[in-house]
Amino acid sequence: MSLNKKDIRKKYSSVEEFKKNEDGKHRCECGCNKVIELKKSHYWNGIPRFIFGHAARMRTGTKKYDQDLYYSVEDIAKLAGVSDQTVRLWNRSKKIKADTTAGRKKLYLKTSIESFLTERPERALFDMSEFYSVQDLKNMGVSRSKLRALVRAGTIQEPKHHARKTHYLKQEIEKNLDQIKEDLPVSIPKPTNSRAALGKLKTRIKELEVRVKMLEDCLLNG
């Protein structure tokens, strides 16, 4: 059993006496049963319960709980079809409340969780075909600064966030495409006999042709 510093002061008047009488008597409580090697600092601060780093072993695994009565975070996430983080956000925003704990695991009454999930409105499915992602807009030559200006002015609605990406409604983008197209300067290199410069120029022309084709398609479909 570990000793705190107050107990050590009462029993021993010196470090040498402390080490002589306590050496080999204290074992790590993580289950490894290894002897804790006494140090001079233990005389002043107390003998620890664990060998350094072994305390983390006590946090691994899951304590048993009544699965007929409670749901864990992982159980709720699987039942609701959401991530564990979403369940924790529900708890922090007080939409659900933990009733007890098992070790470091929060547990929720099944009846209250099932009631919450029943009353929770279903999320509308995100239709990707109705939106442009930021990468799509970049490929179309859309100016992000002009786009944000239209959002601030209320001309187009705030973007939607899905799967960690930002999306803008296609209908609104195509309607205001002339206002948010980026004016890209075409840099023409000086005449040169360099084959590398000629290759870069051809590549740039192909990129511009692809961009023009995309813009024409958008205007025709609109």
Secondary structure by P-SEA (a helix, b strand, c coil): ccccaaaaaaccccaaaaaaccccccccccccccccccccccccccccccccccccccccccccccccccccaaaaaaaacccaaaaaaaaaacccccccccccbbbbbaaaaaaaaaaccccccccccccccaaaaaaacccaaaaaaaaaaccccccccccccccccaaaaaaaccccccccccccccccccaaaaaaaaaaaaaaaaaaaaaaaaaaac
